[in-house]
Amino acid sequence: MRDIMFPKPTTGRPRPPTGKRQMREKRTAQTLIIFGLVLAAVELYVICVNF
């Protein structure tokens, strides 16, 4: 009964992402990079326009 209420913590390293999960993480990373570049461009535009 105690094992059901308090499961043993898993040991070892987590499995590397595979398949769909890996593709989703790659797409998310690419989206964040593009968002960062667009944000940097907008900031530079705002700074240059105010001078």
C-alpha positions, 0 to 999 in steps of 0.5 A: 500500500505504501508503494502505491501512495509514495512511488519510488523516484526514478533513477538514471538519466532521462531519455533523450527526446525522440521522434515527434517530441524532438521535432516539436522542440526543434520547431520551438527553438527556431520560433524563439530564435526568429522571435528574438531576431524580430524583437531586436530589429524592432528595438534597433528601429525604435532607437534609430528613429528617436535619434 
